[in-house]
Amino acid sequence: MAQRFYVFGSHAVDQQLFLNAERSNYLCRVLRLVRGDQVEIFDGTGNVFACEIVADNPRQTELRVLTQTITARPRNSKLGVAIGLIKGQPMDRAIAQATELGATDIYLLEGQRSNVKLNKQRMLGKLEHWHKVIVASCEQCGQINLPTLHNPSQLTPLLAQLSQSNSHLIFFDPQANPAPNQLDPKNRVIFIGPEGGFSPEELRAFADAKVEGYRLGTLILRAETMPAAALTLIHQAAGWPTNADD
């Protein structure tokens, strides 16, 4: 199988593509690919293309699009996850694992007990970094649909927004009811709190919005572990994605 990686934008057969220095260096010096070798690229929306290297410059490799090998198809349902902001690499791991497990949307939740307080400029830098984490995770696991990374939001406005989407909203809390073994396939969003969990005020907001609460047995998992565990449980209960390209 040819090396597959993400290239932003819309692509078409016979199009010439020029890769940036970072990607060019990886192809030419790390993978040791040369002119005439073939690679695959995906656009993040479900389309995949076979390409040929026509100039193996480690500073600006040039590709030619040969053919489209996979065409995007509508998803049967969406499964989003709202992750309470946590510091450093644990947040990277939470986002990476959510991507690998097929989250279609990743909402950044500014929980009352979140230990991350960033100004606008630093948050913009974090958003760019987390986008790269998502891209790397998709390339690693074979996912060709990049999840949408949403800007940070506090719980109340996020609940108000998502309540209008007709999605099944779920939050995980150690004091809630056991998670069900079966769920109907539908659009869902899962809420995961930060290390300190949800505050009493946030729990009341869930109750007011009639959001169902679930728990995973008697164990209390780390905030960085919960997105992967919760997504796996919901996938298993509702049926894993059936589209071969998901």
C-alpha positions in Angstrom: 0.0 0.0 0.0 1.3 3.5 -0.9 2.1 5.9 1.8 -1.0 8.0 2.5 -1.0 11.5 4.0 -3.1 14.6 4.4 -2.9 17.5 1.9 -5.3 20.4 2.6 -7.6 21.6 -0.2 -9.7 20.3 -3.1 -7.8 18.1 -5.6 -8.5 16.9 -9.1 -6.9 14.5 -11.6 -3.8 15.9 -13.4 -3.4 18.6 -10.7 0.1 19.6 -9.7 0.7 19.8 -6.0 3.7 21.4 -4.2 4.3 20.1 -0.7 5.7 22.3 2.1 9.3 21.8 3.4 8.3 19.7 6.4 6.3 17.2 4.3 8.8 17.2 1.5 11.7 16.5 3.8 9.7 13.6 5.3 9.0 12.0 1.9 12.5 12.5 0.5 14.8 12.0 3.4 12.8 9.9 5.9 10.9 7.6 3.6 13.5 7.9 0.8 10.9 8.3 -1.9 12.1 9.5 -5.3 10.7 10.7 -8.6 8.3 8.1 -10.1 7.2 6.7 -6.7 3.5 6.8 -5.9 1.8 8.0 -2.8 -1.8 8.6 -1.7 -3.2 11.8 -0.3 -6.5 12.5 1.4 -8.3 15.8 1.8 -9.8 15.2 5.2 -13.4 15.0 3.9 -13.4 11.4 2.7 -11.6 11.7 -0.7 -8.4 9.9 -1.5 -6.2 10.3 -4.5 -3.2 8.4 -6.0 -0.3 10.6 -6.9 3.1 10.3 -8.5 6.2 12.2 -7.4 7.4 14.3 -10.3 10.1 16.2 -8.5 11.8 14.8 -5.4 13.0 18.0 -3.9 13.3 17.8 0.0 12.4 21.4 0.2 9.5 21.4 -2.1 8.4 18.0 -3.5 6.0 18.1 -6.5 3.2 15.6 -7.0 0.8 15.0 -9.9 -2.6 13.6 -9.1 -3.2 10.4 -11.2 -6.6 9.3 -10.1 -9.2 9.4 -7.4 -9.3 6.1 -5.5 -12.0 6.8 -2.9 -14.9 9.3 -3.2 -16.5 10.8 -0.1 -19.8 9.3 1.0 -22.3 10.8 3.5 -21.9 9.4 7.0 -24.7 7.4 8.5 -24.4 9.3 11.8 -22.2 11.6 13.7 -20.5 11.0 17.0 -19.0 14.0 18.7 -17.1 14.3 22.0 -16.8 17.4 24.2 -13.5 17.2 26.1 -12.9 19.3 29.2 -9.6 21.2 28.7 -6.6 19.6 30.5 -3.0 20.6 30.5 -0.2 19.5 28.2 0.3 16.1 26.6 -2.7 14.5 28.3 -4.9 16.8 26.1 -3.0 15.8 23.1 -3.5 12.1 23.9 -7.2 12.6 24.5 -7.6 14.4 21.1 -5.5 11.8 19.3 -7.4 8.8 20.7 -10.8 10.5 20.0 -9.7 10.9 16.4 -8.5 7.3 16.1 -11.8 6.1 17.5 -13.9 7.9 14.9 -15.1 11.1 16.6 -16.6 13.3 13.9 -16.5 16.4 16.0 -14.3 17.4 18.9 -15.6 20.2 21.1 -13.2 21.9 23.5 -15.0 22.4 26.8 -14.0 25.2 29.2 -15.2 23.4 32.4 -15.4 25.3 35.6 -12.8 22.9 37.1 -10.5 22.9 34.0 -6.9 23.8 34.9 -6.2 25.5 31.6 -6.5 29.2 31.4 -5.2 30.6 28.1 -5.4 34.1 26.5 -6.7 34.4 22.9 -3.3 34.3 21.3 -2.1 31.2 23.2 -5.3 29.5 22.5 -4.9 30.1 18.8 -1.5 28.5 19.0 -3.1 25.5 20.8 -5.8 25.1 18.2 -3.1 25.0 15.5 -1.2 22.4 17.5 -4.3 20.2 18.1 -5.1 20.3 14.4 -1.7 18.8 13.7 -2.4 16.2 16.4 -5.6 15.3 14.6 -3.8 15.1 11.2 -1.1 12.9 12.5 -3.6 10.6 14.2 -5.6 10.2 11.0 -2.5 9.4 9.0 -1.4 6.8 11.6 -4.7 5.0 11.8 -6.0 5.3 8.3 -8.8 7.6 9.0 -9.6 9.8 5.9 -12.2 12.1 7.5 -10.7 14.7 9.8 -13.0 15.5 12.8 -14.0 19.1 13.1 -12.2 20.8 15.9 -14.5 23.4 17.5 -13.4 26.5 19.3 -13.5 26.4 23.2 -16.8 27.0 24.8 -18.3 26.9 28.3 -20.9 24.3 29.0 -24.1 26.3 29.0 -23.8 27.9 25.6 -22.5 24.6 24.2 -25.5 22.8 25.5 -27.8 25.5 24.0 -26.1 25.1 20.7 -26.2 21.3 20.6 -29.7 21.1 21.9 -30.9 22.6 18.6 -29.1 19.9 16.6 -31.4 17.0 17.6 -28.4 15.0 18.7 -28.5 12.6 21.6 -26.5 14.3 24.4 -24.7 12.2 27.0 -22.4 13.1 29.9 -20.2 10.7 31.9 -20.1 10.9 35.6 -19.1 8.4 38.3 -22.5 9.0 40.2 -24.7 8.5 37.1 -26.5 5.4 35.9 -24.7 2.5 34.3 -24.1 2.9 30.6 -26.6 0.9 28.4 -25.5 -2.2 26.4 -27.5 -1.2 23.4 -28.3 2.2 21.8 -30.1 3.1 18.6 -27.8 4.6 15.9 -28.2 8.3 15.8 -26.2 11.5 16.0 -24.6 11.8 19.5 -22.3 14.1 21.5 -20.5 12.8 24.6 -19.4 15.2 27.3 -16.2 14.4 29.3 -15.2 16.6 32.2 -11.7 17.8 33.2 -9.6 16.2 35.9 -11.7 17.7 38.6 -14.9 16.4 37.0 -18.1 18.5 36.5 -19.1 21.1 39.1 -22.5 21.0 40.9 -23.6 23.9 38.7 -22.6 22.0 35.5 -24.4 18.9 36.7 -27.5 21.1 37.2 -27.1 22.4 33.7 -27.1 18.8 32.4 -30.3 18.1 34.4 -32.0 21.2 33.2 -31.2 20.3 29.6 -32.3 16.7 30.2 -28.9 15.3 29.2 -28.5 11.6 30.2 -25.7 10.7 32.5 -23.8 7.4 32.3 -21.0 5.8 34.3 -18.4 3.2 33.5 -18.6 0.7 36.3 -17.0 1.6 39.6 -13.7 2.9 38.3 -12.8 6.6 38.0 -10.7 7.0 34.9 -8.3 9.8 34.1 -9.7 12.7 32.0 -7.3 11.8 29.1 -8.5 8.2 29.1 -12.3 8.8 29.3 -12.8 10.0 25.7 -11.4 6.8 24.3 -13.3 4.6 26.8 -16.6 6.5 26.3 -16.3 6.5 22.5 -15.6 2.7 22.4 -18.5 2.0 24.7 -20.9 4.1 22.6 -19.7 2.6 19.3 -20.1 -0.9 20.7 -23.6 -0.2 22.0 -24.8 1.5 18.8 -22.9 -0.5 16.3 -19.5 0.4 14.8 -19.5 2.6 11.6 -20.5 0.4 8.7 -19.0 2.6 5.9 -15.7 1.0 4.9 -14.1 4.4 4.5 -15.1 5.8 8.0 
